[in-house]
Amino acid sequence: MIIHLFKSRILGFVEYRIAGIYHANSTALAQLDGVYTKFLKAVGLSFEEALLEFGLAPLNARRDIAMLGVIHRTVLGLGPEHFRKFFVPAERSTNPSGRANLRRHNMQLRSYRRGAFLEIMSHSLLGAIDVYNLLPQYVVAVEDVKTFQNRLQQMLKAAATNQMRGWPTLLSNRLILFQYPLREFGGFEGFGGVTNGYSEHAMMDMPTNACITNWLEFGQ
């Protein structure tokens, strides 16, 4: 009952302006995230228990999932048209058969982390493009935002179940690019999409990603 009240009364208040507060600095957001931490401490739940048993992800992860949904909605050609000038397809790789490219999904977007990169970019939705580019094919292949975000949450649950280091920041763009936890998660080398010669069913059968598959099936 108390979890339901927190979701209905508190989350609605602290999250109704995610698009605005998402760009705040980490110090400011830490005060907001402290509400979640204090609540879990009061009811005697760990972060993992809150997520796996009650579907209550850390607030920072909820913000990441929400804003990645904005990017995917734009990629699908939905939402405000003016967003499309910021989220544009990446240039074709000069080495499409390279290992790095084979691991990437087929909806890559142009990254803004080039040249004179400003640190403020890592706090913005434009910085989240690099996280979107690291997502597996089976996540970005869905054609509606609700299912896309559901699959992101199942990934988060799989990471928490495996006690992965830094799982609450799995989808965060506030880290140095090569330190993204998403790079370590689940053995994504097998999830290169149909361009690798794998069908979606074949990819789901790969033993290195059995945990991910179980969560996806649970979430459907």
C-alpha positions as CSV (number, residue, x, y, z in Angstrom):
1,M,0.0,0.0,0.0
2,I,2.7,2.5,1.0
3,I,4.6,1.8,-2.3
4,H,1.4,2.5,-4.2
5,L,1.0,5.8,-2.4
6,F,4.6,6.8,-3.1
7,K,4.1,6.1,-6.8
8,S,0.8,7.9,-7.0
9,R,1.5,10.9,-4.7
10,I,5.3,11.5,-4.7
11,L,6.5,10.3,-8.1
12,G,3.9,12.4,-9.9
13,F,5.1,15.5,-8.1
14,V,8.9,15.0,-8.6
15,E,8.7,13.7,-12.2
16,Y,6.1,15.9,-13.9
17,R,8.9,18.2,-15.2
18,I,11.5,15.6,-16.1
19,A,12.4,17.3,-19.4
20,G,13.4,20.4,-17.4
21,I,15.2,18.9,-14.4
22,Y,17.0,16.3,-16.6
23,H,19.5,18.9,-17.6
24,A,20.3,20.0,-14.0
25,N,23.7,19.3,-12.5
26,S,24.3,16.2,-10.5
27,T,24.5,18.1,-7.2
28,A,21.0,19.5,-7.6
29,L,19.6,16.2,-8.7
30,A,21.1,14.4,-5.8
31,Q,18.8,16.3,-3.5
32,L,15.8,15.1,-5.5
33,D,17.1,11.5,-5.6
34,G,17.5,11.6,-1.8
35,V,13.7,11.5,-1.5
36,Y,13.8,8.0,-3.1
37,T,16.7,6.9,-1.0
38,K,15.1,8.0,2.3
39,F,11.8,6.4,1.4
40,L,13.5,3.0,0.7
41,K,15.4,3.3,4.0
42,A,12.2,4.0,5.9
43,V,10.3,1.0,4.5
44,G,13.4,-1.3,4.7
45,L,13.9,-2.0,1.0
46,S,17.1,-2.2,-1.0
47,F,17.4,-0.6,-4.5
48,E,17.3,-4.1,-6.0
49,E,14.2,-5.1,-4.0
50,A,12.3,-1.9,-4.9
51,L,13.0,-2.5,-8.6
52,L,12.5,-6.3,-8.9
53,E,9.6,-6.7,-6.5
54,F,7.7,-3.4,-7.0
55,G,8.9,-2.0,-10.3
56,L,10.2,1.1,-8.6
57,A,13.5,2.0,-10.3
58,P,15.8,4.7,-9.0
59,L,14.8,8.2,-10.0
60,N,17.9,8.7,-12.1
61,A,17.2,5.6,-14.1
62,R,13.5,6.6,-14.5
63,R,14.7,10.0,-15.9
64,D,17.1,8.2,-18.4
65,I,14.3,5.9,-19.6
66,A,11.9,8.8,-20.0
67,M,14.3,10.8,-22.1
68,L,15.6,7.9,-24.2
69,G,11.9,7.5,-25.0
70,V,11.9,11.1,-26.4
71,I,14.8,10.2,-28.7
72,H,13.1,6.9,-29.9
73,R,9.8,8.7,-30.5
74,T,11.6,11.2,-32.8
75,V,13.4,8.3,-34.6
76,L,10.0,6.8,-35.3
77,G,8.9,10.0,-36.9
78,L,6.5,10.9,-34.0
79,G,6.3,13.8,-31.7
80,P,7.2,17.5,-32.3
81,E,8.8,17.9,-35.7
82,H,11.4,20.4,-34.5
83,F,13.2,17.6,-32.6
84,R,14.1,15.9,-35.8
85,K,16.8,18.4,-36.6
86,F,18.7,17.3,-33.5
87,F,18.3,13.5,-33.9
88,V,19.5,12.7,-37.3
89,P,20.9,9.4,-38.8
90,A,24.7,9.0,-38.4
91,E,26.9,9.1,-41.4
92,R,27.7,5.7,-43.0
93,S,30.7,4.0,-41.5
94,T,33.8,3.6,-43.7
95,N,34.3,0.2,-42.1
96,P,30.8,-1.4,-41.8
97,S,32.3,-4.8,-41.2
98,G,34.4,-3.8,-38.2
99,R,33.7,-5.4,-34.8
100,A,32.4,-2.1,-33.3
101,N,29.9,-1.6,-36.1
102,L,28.7,-5.2,-36.0
103,R,27.7,-4.7,-32.4
104,R,25.6,-1.6,-33.2
105,H,22.0,-1.4,-34.1
106,N,20.9,-0.1,-37.5
107,M,19.4,3.1,-36.2
108,Q,22.5,5.0,-35.2
109,L,22.3,8.7,-34.7
110,R,24.9,11.4,-35.2
111,S,26.8,12.0,-31.9
112,Y,27.5,15.5,-30.6
113,R,30.5,14.3,-28.6
114,R,33.1,15.4,-31.1
115,G,35.7,18.2,-31.3
116,A,35.3,20.8,-28.7
117,F,33.0,18.8,-26.5
118,L,31.5,20.8,-23.6
119,E,31.0,19.0,-20.3
120,I,27.4,20.4,-20.2
121,M,26.6,18.1,-23.1
122,S,26.8,15.1,-20.8
123,H,23.8,16.6,-18.8
124,S,21.7,17.1,-21.9
125,L,19.4,15.0,-24.1
126,L,22.0,15.4,-26.9
127,G,24.4,13.5,-24.7
128,A,21.9,10.7,-24.4
129,I,22.3,10.0,-28.1
130,D,25.5,8.1,-27.3
131,V,23.5,5.8,-24.9
132,Y,20.8,5.3,-27.5
133,N,23.5,4.3,-30.0
134,L,24.8,1.6,-27.6
135,L,21.4,-0.1,-27.1
136,P,20.9,-3.6,-28.6
137,Q,18.9,-4.1,-31.8
138,Y,16.0,-5.8,-30.1
139,V,15.3,-2.7,-28.0
140,V,15.4,-0.1,-30.8
141,A,13.5,-2.3,-33.3
142,V,10.2,-1.8,-31.6
143,E,7.8,0.6,-33.2
144,D,6.2,2.2,-30.2
145,V,7.6,4.1,-27.3
146,K,5.8,2.2,-24.5
147,T,7.4,-1.1,-25.5
148,F,10.8,0.5,-26.0
149,Q,10.7,1.9,-22.5
150,N,9.4,-1.4,-21.1
151,R,12.4,-3.2,-22.7
152,L,14.8,-0.6,-21.2
153,Q,13.3,-1.4,-17.7
154,Q,13.7,-5.1,-18.3
155,M,17.4,-4.5,-19.2
156,L,17.7,-2.6,-15.9
157,K,16.1,-5.5,-14.0
158,A,18.4,-8.0,-15.6
159,A,21.4,-5.9,-14.6
160,A,20.1,-5.6,-11.0
161,T,19.5,-9.4,-10.9
162,N,23.0,-10.1,-11.9
163,Q,24.3,-7.6,-9.4
164,M,26.1,-5.7,-12.1
165,R,28.4,-3.0,-11.0
166,G,26.8,0.4,-11.3
167,W,23.5,-1.0,-12.6
168,P,21.4,2.1,-11.5
169,T,23.4,4.1,-14.1
170,L,23.2,1.5,-16.8
171,L,21.4,4.0,-19.1
172,S,23.0,7.2,-17.9
173,N,24.9,9.6,-20.1
174,R,26.6,11.4,-17.2
175,L,29.7,9.3,-17.4
176,I,32.8,9.3,-19.6
177,L,31.8,7.6,-22.8
178,F,34.1,4.6,-22.5
179,Q,33.0,4.0,-18.9
180,Y,29.3,3.6,-19.7
181,P,28.0,0.5,-17.7
182,L,26.0,-0.4,-20.8
183,R,29.2,-1.4,-22.5
184,E,29.7,-4.2,-20.0
185,F,26.2,-5.5,-19.9
186,G,25.0,-8.8,-21.1
187,G,27.5,-9.7,-23.9
188,F,25.9,-7.6,-26.6
189,E,28.2,-8.8,-29.3
190,G,25.5,-11.2,-30.4
191,F,22.9,-8.5,-30.8
192,G,24.0,-7.0,-34.0
193,G,20.6,-7.3,-35.7
194,V,19.6,-8.9,-39.0
195,T,22.7,-7.4,-40.7
196,N,24.8,-9.9,-38.8
197,G,22.7,-12.8,-40.2
198,Y,20.9,-13.4,-36.9
199,S,17.1,-13.5,-36.7
200,E,15.4,-12.0,-33.6
201,H,14.6,-15.5,-32.4
202,A,18.1,-16.7,-32.9
203,M,19.5,-13.7,-30.9
204,M,17.1,-14.4,-28.1
205,D,18.4,-18.0,-27.9
206,M,22.0,-17.0,-27.3
207,P,23.0,-18.3,-23.8
208,T,25.0,-15.2,-22.9
209,N,21.8,-13.2,-23.0
210,A,19.4,-15.7,-21.3
211,C,18.8,-13.4,-18.4
212,I,17.8,-10.6,-20.7
213,T,15.4,-12.9,-22.6
214,N,13.7,-14.0,-19.4
215,W,13.1,-10.4,-18.3
216,L,11.8,-9.4,-21.7
217,E,9.3,-12.3,-21.7
218,F,8.3,-11.5,-18.1
219,G,7.6,-7.9,-19.2
220,Q,5.4,-8.6,-22.2
